[in-house]
Amino acid sequence: MREIDFLPDWYKQGKRHQRHMRRQYVALAVVFLAMVSYNLVSTHRISRATAELAQFEDERGRAESAFHQFNRVTKELNEMRVKADVIERIDSKIDMGAVLAEMSHIIGETVVLSRVDFLSESPTNADKDKGQGTAVTGVRPADPAGGPPRKTTVGDVRFRIVLTGLAVSPADVAALVCRLDDSVYFDRVHASFWRSSTIHIPTRRVQDSPKPSAEAATARPTETAEATEFEVVCYLANCKEGESR
């Protein structure tokens, strides 16, 4: 028997069209869901990347701040090293107070110093250039003529000390040289010269006032006395031969 199809063609086409449309709707829904999911995932990833980028920016800012601080500290350290090097070169490491105290203990009552000079010399060139040190201090009044100030030396130095003054007799000069030579503060002590000299001493009478006036002191008679003018040269024992301090 033959089957008779009573459904019209337009109905069949309409059914096929509906099925085709449903498949398209499903495909579009799937594509839409995929796009929404991709958008959500992309948004999440963008947000996370933005947060990480902001964190990296903060870390970069902190790194730049640390770098600038490191450069500043390095610059200050270099400046401090330069200053420390300058201080190291100009510091003689000599306790002048102790040296002067030792000298005042050694010098007796029969010796009067009129001048004390500390002359700096290089330990390596002192023997070659004797007498060419740079005066760094002098225990004497300022020059009334307003001469140029003394210069200071830098680096490791040893001091040549020149003592000039008056003594009662040459024996007192020899005793001073011996006392200086016996002291641990000084070495290579010798007397450059000594010679007899005449000094004038104001005489004092019994009726004179303990505090005479300037006119009376000028008019007061004087008497002469024999003394010994001397100059003693020695080195401060702050370094040994052949090596620096």
Backbone as JSON, one array per atom type, in Angstrom:
{
  "sequence": "MREIDFLPDWYKQGKRHQRHMRRQYVALAVVFLAMVSYNLVSTHRISRATAELAQFEDERGRAESAFHQFNRVTKELNEMRVKADVIERIDSKIDMGAVLAEMSHIIGETVVLSRVDFLSESPTNADKDKGQGTAVTGVRPADPAGGPPRKTTVGDVRFRIVLTGLAVSPADVAALVCRLDDSVYFDRVHASFWRSSTIHIPTRRVQDSPKPSAEAATARPTETAEATEFEVVCYLANCKEGESR",
  "N": [[0.83, -1.19, 0.0], [0.43, 2.15, -0.59], [1.61, 4.93, 1.18], [-0.11, 7.7, 2.14], [0.52, 11.02, 2.25], [-0.85, 13.5, 3.97], [0.0, 15.94, 4.83], [0.62, 19.28, 4.1], [3.03, 20.87, 1.99], [3.86, 23.37, 2.8], [3.51, 23.23, 5.53], [5.34, 21.37, 6.31], [7.68, 22.69, 5.56], [7.49, 24.83, 7.25], [7.86, 23.56, 9.75], [10.44, 22.61, 9.42], [11.73, 25.05, 9.21], [11.25, 26.1, 11.76], [12.68, 24.27, 13.34], [15.23, 24.81, 12.39], [15.47, 27.49, 13.12], [15.37, 27.19, 15.92], [17.76, 25.79, 16.31], [19.53, 27.79, 15.53], [18.96, 29.74, 17.46], [19.8, 28.4, 19.76], [22.51, 28.1, 19.16], [23.19, 30.8, 19.0], [22.64, 31.51, 21.67], [24.51, 29.95, 22.97], [26.86, 31.09, 21.94], [26.48, 33.67, 22.93], [26.53, 33.2, 25.7], [29.12, 32.23, 25.83], [30.52, 34.52, 25.05], [29.77, 36.24, 27.14], [30.9, 34.87, 29.3], [33.59, 34.92, 28.53], [33.96, 37.66, 28.57], [33.55, 38.18, 31.28], [35.65, 36.69, 32.37], [37.8, 37.98, 31.14], [37.46, 40.55, 32.15], [37.92, 40.03, 34.85], [40.57, 39.15, 34.73], [41.74, 41.46, 33.72], [41.24, 43.2, 35.84], [42.7, 41.96, 37.85], [45.25, 42.11, 36.69], [45.48, 44.88, 36.6], [45.51, 45.44, 39.34], [47.86, 44.09, 40.06], [49.63, 45.58, 38.5], [49.36, 48.07, 39.73], [50.41, 47.36, 42.21], [52.99, 46.74, 41.4], [53.73, 49.27, 40.58], [53.74, 50.6, 43.04], [55.79, 49.13, 44.27], [57.83, 49.8, 42.51], [57.97, 52.54, 43.01], [58.81, 52.46, 45.69], [61.23, 51.16, 45.3], [62.6, 53.05, 43.72], [62.69, 55.13, 45.57], [64.27, 53.9, 47.54], [66.55, 53.56, 46.0], [67.31, 56.21, 45.42], [67.75, 57.05, 48.04], [69.82, 55.34, 48.68], [71.77, 56.28, 46.9], [72.05, 58.85, 47.96], [73.0, 58.27, 50.55], [75.34, 56.94, 49.83], [76.71, 59.04, 48.59], [76.98, 60.79, 50.79], [78.52, 59.1, 52.38], [80.85, 58.89, 50.85], [81.64, 61.57, 50.95], [82.07, 61.76, 53.7], [84.16, 59.95, 53.9], [86.12, 61.31, 52.47], [86.42, 63.55, 54.13], [87.23, 62.21, 56.46], [89.63, 61.2, 55.55], [91.02, 63.56, 55.13], [91.08, 64.52, 57.76], [92.55, 62.47, 58.9], [94.96, 62.89, 57.62], [95.7, 65.43, 58.52], [95.78, 65.2, 61.21], [97.99, 65.08, 63.75], [98.14, 63.44, 65.9], [99.24, 64.0, 68.36], [99.56, 64.71, 71.74], [99.58, 67.7, 72.76], [99.25, 69.02, 75.15], [100.21, 67.21, 77.07], [102.87, 67.08, 76.24], [103.77, 69.72, 76.65], [103.38, 69.85, 79.39], [105.26, 67.96, 80.25], [107.58, 69.27, 79.4], [107.48, 71.6, 80.99], [107.86, 70.38, 83.43], [110.44, 69.41, 83.16], [112.09, 71.63, 82.68], [114.06, 73.63, 84.65], [114.37, 75.92, 87.49], [116.49, 77.52, 86.95], [116.52, 78.09, 84.32], [115.17, 79.99, 81.71], [112.79, 80.21, 79.28], [112.51, 81.84, 76.22], [111.35, 81.35, 73.83], [109.57, 78.84, 72.12], [109.43, 76.54, 69.64], [107.6, 74.41, 67.52], [108.38, 72.42, 64.95], [107.3, 70.93, 62.03], [108.15, 67.94, 60.34], [108.61, 65.67, 57.64], [108.72, 62.2, 58.26], [110.27, 60.69, 56.51], [111.78, 62.46, 55.11], [113.04, 64.07, 56.88], [115.69, 63.83, 57.7], [116.99, 64.53, 55.4], [116.19, 67.12, 54.86], [116.83, 68.95, 57.0], [115.94, 71.49, 59.2], [114.04, 72.61, 57.55], [111.41, 72.43, 58.2], [107.89, 72.99, 58.69], [106.58, 75.54, 60.59], [104.29, 74.84, 63.07], [103.28, 75.59, 65.48], [103.87, 77.96, 68.03], [105.13, 78.76, 71.16], [104.78, 81.59, 72.06], [104.33, 85.2, 72.12], [102.04, 86.85, 69.84], [103.06, 88.04, 66.62], [103.86, 91.37, 66.62], [104.17, 92.87, 64.35], [102.38, 92.02, 62.56], [102.76, 89.8, 60.83], [102.62, 87.17, 58.3], [100.34, 84.44, 58.87], [101.23, 81.33, 60.42], [101.76, 78.28, 58.68], [100.12, 75.11, 58.55], [101.01, 71.69, 58.65], [100.37, 68.62, 56.86], [99.58, 65.11, 57.05], [101.56, 62.23, 58.12], [103.82, 63.22, 60.46], [106.84, 64.24, 62.1], [107.94, 66.03, 64.95], [110.17, 68.64, 65.26], [111.65, 70.24, 67.86], [112.44, 73.41, 68.97], [114.13, 75.08, 71.41], [114.59, 78.13, 72.86], [116.33, 80.35, 74.95], [117.39, 81.65, 78.18], [119.94, 80.78, 80.47], [121.36, 80.25, 83.73], [124.0, 79.37, 83.79], [126.4, 77.65, 81.65], [126.42, 75.03, 82.55], [123.82, 74.62, 83.42], [122.5, 74.58, 80.99], [123.58, 72.23, 79.9], [122.57, 70.44, 81.79], [119.84, 70.7, 81.26], [119.75, 69.65, 78.68], [120.44, 67.0, 79.24], [118.27, 66.21, 80.87], [116.15, 66.43, 79.09], [116.98, 64.5, 77.26], [116.79, 62.22, 78.79], [114.08, 61.96, 79.09], [111.13, 60.24, 78.03], [109.67, 61.43, 76.14], [111.18, 62.85, 74.32], [113.83, 62.79, 71.89], [117.1, 62.55, 70.33], [118.44, 64.86, 71.28], [120.14, 67.89, 71.34], [122.36, 70.65, 71.83], [122.2, 73.52, 69.98], [123.58, 75.95, 70.06], [125.35, 77.86, 72.48], [126.03, 80.75, 74.33], [127.74, 83.29, 76.11], [126.02, 85.94, 77.71], [124.92, 89.22, 78.49], [122.69, 90.48, 80.81], [120.26, 92.85, 81.94], [119.19, 93.7, 85.1], [116.63, 95.08, 87.01], [117.27, 96.92, 89.95], [116.17, 96.59, 93.35], [115.13, 98.5, 95.98], [114.86, 98.77, 99.56], [112.92, 100.6, 100.42], [111.31, 100.7, 98.24], [108.12, 100.46, 96.66], [105.94, 97.58, 96.63], [104.46, 97.47, 94.33], [105.46, 99.24, 92.03], [105.16, 102.32, 90.18], [104.86, 102.99, 86.61], [106.6, 105.08, 85.88], [108.41, 105.06, 87.97], [109.49, 102.53, 87.66], [110.77, 102.86, 85.24], [112.68, 104.76, 85.85], [114.19, 103.42, 87.68], [117.31, 102.21, 88.8], [119.49, 99.86, 87.19], [121.19, 96.69, 87.27], [123.83, 94.73, 85.96], [124.12, 91.34, 84.82], [125.66, 88.17, 84.35], [124.73, 85.76, 81.98], [123.69, 82.78, 80.2], [123.0, 82.45, 76.92], [121.06, 80.31, 74.9], [120.29, 77.66, 72.58], [118.38, 74.88, 72.13], [117.85, 71.89, 70.44], [115.6, 69.32, 69.68], [113.85, 66.21, 69.04], [110.47, 65.24, 68.94], [109.43, 62.27, 70.36], [107.61, 60.72, 68.66], [107.71, 58.98, 66.56], [109.57, 56.27, 65.16], [112.87, 55.61, 63.88], [112.9, 55.01, 60.45], [110.27, 54.19, 60.21], [106.84, 55.18, 60.13], [104.52, 56.83, 62.39]],
  "CA": [[0.0, 0.0, 0.0], [1.12, 3.43, -0.61], [1.24, 5.85, 2.25], [-0.58, 8.99, 1.61], [0.91, 12.11, 3.14], [-1.83, 14.57, 3.85], [0.55, 17.23, 5.31], [1.02, 20.12, 2.97], [4.46, 21.21, 1.95], [4.16, 24.57, 3.59], [3.58, 22.86, 6.94], [6.64, 20.72, 6.5], [8.7, 23.72, 5.5], [7.4, 25.63, 8.49], [8.48, 22.79, 10.81], [11.9, 22.65, 9.21], [12.17, 26.4, 9.51], [11.25, 26.25, 13.21], [13.83, 23.55, 13.89], [16.42, 25.56, 12.0], [15.53, 28.68, 13.97], [15.74, 26.77, 17.28], [19.2, 25.53, 16.33], [20.23, 29.07, 15.48], [18.81, 30.37, 18.78], [20.67, 27.69, 20.71], [23.89, 28.48, 18.82], [23.38, 32.18, 19.43], [22.69, 31.53, 23.13], [25.83, 29.42, 23.38], [27.85, 32.13, 21.61], [26.3, 34.78, 23.87], [27.07, 32.78, 26.99], [30.58, 32.19, 25.72], [31.02, 35.89, 25.05], [29.63, 36.79, 28.49], [31.91, 34.22, 30.14], [34.89, 35.47, 28.15], [34.0, 39.04, 29.05], [33.76, 38.15, 32.73], [37.02, 36.23, 32.64], [38.71, 39.05, 30.72], [37.36, 41.64, 33.13], [38.61, 39.59, 36.07], [42.0, 39.17, 34.47], [42.17, 42.86, 33.62], [41.24, 43.76, 37.2], [43.85, 41.41, 38.56], [46.47, 42.7, 36.1], [45.54, 46.27, 37.05], [45.94, 45.42, 40.73], [49.28, 43.75, 40.07], [50.37, 46.71, 37.97], [49.41, 49.08, 40.79], [51.37, 46.88, 43.2], [54.32, 46.92, 40.82], [54.04, 50.7, 40.62], [54.13, 50.91, 44.41], [57.11, 48.58, 44.5], [58.78, 50.6, 41.75], [58.17, 53.78, 43.75], [59.65, 52.17, 46.85], [62.58, 50.86, 44.8], [63.22, 54.31, 43.34], [63.01, 55.86, 46.79], [65.44, 53.25, 48.14], [67.71, 53.83, 45.15], [67.73, 57.6, 45.67], [68.3, 57.1, 49.39], [71.13, 54.68, 48.61], [72.7, 57.23, 46.27], [72.33, 59.93, 48.89], [73.85, 57.73, 51.61], [76.65, 56.69, 49.24], [77.37, 60.33, 48.43], [77.39, 61.25, 52.11], [79.61, 58.25, 52.83], [82.06, 59.31, 50.14], [82.07, 62.85, 51.52], [82.64, 61.49, 55.02], [85.47, 59.32, 53.71], [87.07, 62.37, 52.1], [86.71, 64.33, 55.34], [88.02, 61.38, 57.36], [90.99, 61.13, 55.02], [91.66, 64.85, 55.42], [91.35, 64.56, 59.2], [93.64, 61.53, 59.16], [96.21, 63.47, 57.14], [96.1, 66.62, 59.26], [95.87, 64.89, 62.63], [99.33, 64.63, 64.13], [97.97, 62.47, 66.98], [100.16, 64.38, 69.41], [98.92, 65.38, 72.87], [100.44, 68.85, 73.04], [99.17, 69.34, 76.57], [101.15, 66.34, 77.79], [104.24, 67.46, 75.88], [104.1, 70.97, 77.36], [103.5, 69.54, 80.82], [106.56, 67.33, 80.43], [108.61, 70.3, 79.26], [107.46, 72.45, 82.19], [108.42, 69.59, 84.53], [111.87, 69.22, 82.96], [112.8, 72.91, 82.75], [114.25, 74.02, 86.05], [114.22, 77.34, 87.83], [117.65, 78.27, 86.47], [116.37, 78.23, 82.88], [114.01, 80.76, 81.3], [112.6, 80.09, 77.84], [111.92, 82.99, 75.53], [110.69, 80.92, 72.59], [109.46, 77.41, 71.9], [108.88, 76.29, 68.31], [107.37, 73.04, 67.06], [108.55, 72.39, 63.5], [106.89, 69.64, 61.49], [108.98, 67.38, 59.29], [108.23, 64.34, 57.19], [109.65, 61.2, 58.82], [111.17, 60.15, 55.49], [112.64, 63.51, 54.55], [113.53, 64.95, 57.94], [117.15, 63.81, 57.73], [117.48, 65.19, 54.2], [115.83, 68.54, 54.84], [116.85, 69.47, 58.35], [115.76, 72.92, 59.28], [113.08, 73.12, 56.58], [110.07, 72.06, 58.6], [106.88, 74.04, 58.7], [106.21, 75.84, 61.96], [102.87, 74.63, 63.28], [102.85, 76.31, 66.67], [104.96, 78.57, 68.77], [104.7, 79.23, 72.47], [105.3, 82.95, 72.17], [103.29, 86.16, 71.75], [101.8, 87.07, 68.41], [103.97, 88.99, 66.0], [103.21, 92.69, 66.58], [104.27, 93.47, 63.01], [101.3, 91.51, 61.73], [103.3, 88.95, 59.78], [101.69, 86.14, 57.79], [100.12, 83.36, 59.83], [101.98, 80.12, 60.16], [101.04, 77.24, 57.96], [100.09, 73.81, 59.19], [101.38, 70.62, 57.76], [99.44, 67.49, 56.82], [100.2, 63.82, 56.92], [102.37, 61.76, 59.22], [104.96, 64.11, 60.65], [107.48, 64.26, 63.41], [108.14, 67.42, 65.33], [111.46, 69.11, 65.74], [111.36, 71.26, 68.87], [113.55, 74.35, 69.16], [113.98, 75.82, 72.67], [115.5, 79.27, 72.95], [116.15, 81.05, 76.21], [118.54, 82.03, 78.98], [120.25, 79.95, 81.63], [122.31, 80.91, 84.63], [125.36, 78.99, 83.41], [126.41, 76.56, 80.67], [126.09, 73.75, 83.2], [122.36, 74.5, 83.42], [122.12, 74.17, 79.64], [123.91, 70.82, 79.79], [121.61, 69.68, 82.6], [118.57, 70.7, 80.54], [119.88, 68.68, 77.58], [120.4, 65.65, 79.83], [116.91, 65.9, 81.32], [115.35, 66.2, 77.89], [117.39, 63.23, 76.66], [116.3, 61.13, 79.65], [112.63, 61.86, 79.0], [110.62, 59.37, 76.95], [108.96, 62.27, 75.18], [112.09, 63.51, 73.4], [115.05, 62.08, 71.52], [118.05, 63.29, 69.49], [118.56, 66.18, 71.9], [121.47, 68.5, 71.29], [122.37, 72.1, 71.94], [122.68, 74.14, 68.74], [124.62, 76.89, 70.44], [125.2, 78.6, 73.73], [127.03, 81.8, 74.42], [127.57, 84.18, 77.26], [125.26, 87.13, 77.41], [124.76, 90.13, 79.62], [121.31, 90.92, 80.99], [120.09, 93.96, 82.88], [118.18, 93.38, 86.11], [116.31, 96.26, 87.83], [117.55, 96.77, 91.38], [115.02, 96.92, 94.2], [115.53, 98.99, 97.28], [113.93, 98.39, 100.64], [111.81, 101.53, 100.49], [110.47, 100.64, 97.04], [106.79, 99.89, 96.81], [105.81, 96.28, 95.96], [103.86, 97.71, 93.01], [105.92, 100.58, 91.6], [104.53, 102.89, 89.0], [105.64, 102.85, 85.39], [107.67, 106.05, 85.89], [109.42, 104.61, 88.91], [110.19, 101.38, 87.09], [111.65, 103.34, 84.18], [113.79, 105.49, 86.46], [114.91, 102.58, 88.63], [118.62, 101.78, 88.29], [119.62, 98.44, 86.87], [122.52, 96.1, 87.39], [124.08, 93.73, 84.93], [124.45, 89.98, 85.29], [126.07, 87.26, 83.29], [123.83, 84.62, 81.73], [124.05, 81.98, 79.02], [121.95, 82.34, 75.91], [121.21, 78.97, 74.31], [119.23, 77.1, 71.74], [118.4, 73.41, 72.21], [117.01, 71.26, 69.42], [115.3, 67.91, 69.94], [112.73, 65.67, 68.29], [109.43, 64.59, 69.71], [109.54, 60.82, 70.13], [106.34, 60.19, 68.19], [107.96, 57.97, 65.54], [110.88, 55.64, 65.21], [113.6, 55.72, 62.64], [112.58, 54.03, 59.42], [108.85, 53.88, 60.13], [105.98, 56.27, 60.56], [103.82, 56.56, 63.63]],
  "C": [[0.87, 1.25, 0.0], [0.62, 4.28, 0.53], [0.92, 7.2, 1.64], [-0.24, 10.06, 2.64], [-0.05, 13.26, 2.92], [-1.29, 15.93, 4.31], [1.01, 18.04, 4.12], [2.51, 20.47, 3.06], [4.78, 22.45, 2.79], [4.27, 24.28, 5.07], [4.93, 22.24, 7.23], [7.76, 21.76, 6.46], [8.71, 24.59, 6.74], [8.06, 24.89, 9.65], [10.01, 22.82, 10.68], [12.46, 24.03, 9.55], [12.23, 26.62, 11.02], [12.44, 25.53, 13.84], [15.14, 24.29, 13.58], [16.58, 26.82, 12.87], [15.92, 28.32, 15.39], [17.25, 26.48, 17.37], [20.0, 26.84, 16.3], [20.16, 29.79, 16.83], [19.75, 29.71, 19.81], [22.13, 28.08, 20.45], [24.18, 29.9, 19.26], [23.47, 32.29, 20.95], [24.05, 31.04, 23.64], [26.92, 30.47, 23.11], [27.74, 33.29, 22.59], [26.86, 34.43, 25.24], [28.6, 32.72, 26.97], [31.18, 33.58, 25.75], [30.93, 36.51, 26.43], [30.69, 36.2, 29.41], [33.3, 34.78, 29.83], [35.06, 36.89, 28.65], [34.26, 39.09, 30.55], [35.19, 37.73, 33.08], [38.03, 37.33, 32.27], [38.69, 40.21, 31.71], [38.09, 41.29, 34.41], [40.12, 39.64, 35.89], [42.53, 40.59, 34.36], [42.24, 43.51, 35.0], [42.44, 43.26, 37.98], [45.16, 41.98, 38.02], [46.62, 44.15, 36.53], [46.02, 46.36, 38.49], [47.43, 45.09, 40.84], [50.13, 44.89, 39.55], [50.48, 47.83, 39.0], [50.4, 48.67, 41.87], [52.8, 47.04, 42.69], [54.72, 48.39, 40.82], [54.46, 51.13, 42.02], [55.53, 50.38, 44.71], [58.18, 49.36, 43.74], [59.05, 51.93, 42.45], [59.06, 53.57, 44.97], [61.09, 51.87, 46.42], [63.31, 52.14, 44.4], [63.59, 55.14, 44.56], [64.22, 55.25, 47.49], [66.7, 53.52, 47.34], [68.23, 55.24, 45.37], [68.35, 57.73, 47.06], [69.68, 56.45, 49.42], [72.17, 55.6, 47.97], [73.06, 58.36, 47.21], [73.27, 59.46, 50.0], [75.26, 57.46, 51.08], [77.42, 57.99, 49.05], [77.85, 60.87, 49.77], [78.55, 60.43, 52.65], [80.91, 58.62, 52.15], [82.58, 60.64, 50.68], [82.69, 62.65, 52.9], [84.0, 60.82, 54.91], [86.52, 60.34, 53.33], [87.44, 63.19, 53.33], [87.55, 63.53, 56.32], [89.46, 61.26, 56.88], [91.74, 62.43, 55.29], [92.02, 64.95, 56.9], [92.52, 63.64, 59.55], [94.98, 62.13, 58.73], [96.66, 64.68, 57.95], [96.25, 66.35, 60.76], [97.25, 64.36, 62.95], [99.31, 63.61, 65.26], [98.95, 62.73, 68.13], [99.38, 65.12, 70.5], [99.84, 66.52, 73.3], [100.41, 69.23, 74.52], [100.14, 68.5, 77.39], [102.59, 66.71, 77.5], [104.65, 68.73, 76.63], [104.22, 70.74, 78.86], [104.83, 68.87, 81.13], [107.69, 68.35, 80.34], [108.65, 71.21, 80.49], [108.01, 71.72, 83.41], [109.93, 69.48, 84.41], [112.63, 70.52, 83.16], [112.87, 73.37, 84.2], [114.12, 75.51, 86.26], [115.37, 78.18, 87.3], [117.6, 78.49, 84.96], [115.08, 79.01, 82.6], [113.93, 80.68, 79.77], [111.96, 81.36, 77.29], [111.14, 82.59, 74.28], [110.71, 79.4, 72.52], [108.76, 77.21, 70.56], [108.74, 74.79, 68.09], [107.41, 73.07, 65.53], [108.21, 71.0, 62.99], [107.8, 69.21, 60.35], [108.45, 66.02, 58.9], [109.21, 63.33, 57.75], [110.64, 60.68, 57.8], [112.16, 61.18, 54.99], [113.26, 64.41, 55.62], [115.05, 65.0, 57.95], [117.74, 64.54, 56.53], [117.3, 66.7, 54.28], [115.79, 69.1, 56.25], [116.74, 70.99, 58.3], [114.77, 73.48, 58.3], [111.67, 72.69, 56.93], [109.15, 73.26, 58.57], [106.45, 74.3, 60.13], [104.72, 75.7, 62.14], [102.38, 75.3, 64.54], [104.07, 76.92, 67.33], [104.45, 79.09, 70.08], [105.33, 80.58, 72.71], [104.2, 83.92, 71.77], [103.17, 86.31, 70.26], [102.76, 88.13, 67.89], [103.3, 90.36, 65.93], [103.26, 93.33, 65.21], [103.18, 92.97, 62.08], [101.78, 90.67, 60.57], [102.3, 87.91, 59.36], [101.53, 85.03, 58.8], [100.93, 82.13, 59.44], [101.11, 79.08, 59.48], [101.11, 75.94, 58.74], [100.41, 72.75, 58.17], [100.36, 69.51, 57.82], [100.24, 66.22, 56.72], [100.94, 63.42, 58.18], [103.63, 62.6, 59.32], [105.62, 63.78, 61.97], [107.89, 65.69, 63.68], [109.57, 67.62, 65.82], [111.19, 70.31, 66.63], [112.62, 72.1, 69.06], [113.24, 75.18, 70.41], [115.03, 76.91, 72.7], [115.24, 79.98, 74.25], [117.46, 81.41, 76.87], [118.69, 81.07, 80.14], [121.28, 80.67, 82.48], [123.73, 80.62, 84.21], [125.29, 77.92, 82.34], [126.09, 75.2, 81.27], [124.58, 73.54, 83.26], [121.85, 74.1, 82.04], [122.4, 72.69, 79.44], [122.94, 69.96, 80.6], [120.25, 69.62, 81.91], [118.62, 69.69, 79.39], [119.8, 67.25, 78.12], [118.99, 65.28, 80.26], [115.99, 65.65, 80.13], [115.68, 64.85, 77.26], [116.9, 62.05, 77.49], [114.79, 60.95, 79.55], [112.22, 60.98, 77.83], [109.9, 60.17, 75.89], [109.87, 62.82, 74.09], [113.28, 62.6, 73.09], [115.88, 62.98, 70.6], [118.19, 64.73, 69.98], [120.0, 66.66, 71.76], [121.31, 70.02, 71.36], [122.96, 72.69, 70.66], [123.79, 75.13, 69.03], [124.33, 77.36, 71.85], [126.35, 79.61, 73.8], [126.7, 82.68, 75.62], [126.85, 85.45, 76.82], [125.11, 87.95, 78.68], [123.31, 90.6, 79.66], [121.27, 92.02, 82.03], [118.92, 93.66, 83.8], [117.9, 94.64, 86.92], [116.61, 95.97, 89.31], [116.34, 97.21, 92.19], [115.54, 97.32, 95.56], [114.47, 98.67, 98.31], [112.73, 99.3, 100.67], [110.93, 101.5, 99.26], [109.14, 99.99, 97.33], [106.73, 98.54, 96.1], [105.24, 96.43, 94.55], [104.26, 99.1, 92.54], [105.17, 101.02, 90.37], [105.43, 102.72, 87.8], [106.81, 103.83, 85.37], [108.79, 105.63, 86.82], [110.21, 103.44, 88.37], [111.15, 101.81, 85.99], [112.88, 104.03, 84.77], [114.62, 104.63, 87.39], [116.25, 102.18, 88.04], [118.65, 100.26, 88.08], [121.04, 98.0, 87.11], [122.65, 94.99, 86.37], [124.44, 92.41, 85.58], [124.81, 89.14, 84.08], [125.08, 86.09, 83.2], [124.3, 83.91, 80.47], [122.84, 81.9, 78.1], [122.16, 81.03, 75.14], [120.05, 78.69, 73.36], [119.41, 75.58, 71.74], [117.41, 72.87, 71.19], [116.82, 69.8, 69.79], [114.12, 67.5, 69.08], [111.73, 65.05, 69.26], [109.41, 63.11, 69.36], [108.19, 60.23, 69.76], [106.49, 59.21, 67.04], [109.37, 57.46, 65.67], [111.57, 55.79, 63.87], [113.18, 54.63, 61.69], [111.13, 53.64, 59.34], [108.06, 55.05, 60.65], [105.29, 55.85, 61.83], [102.82, 55.46, 63.45]]
}
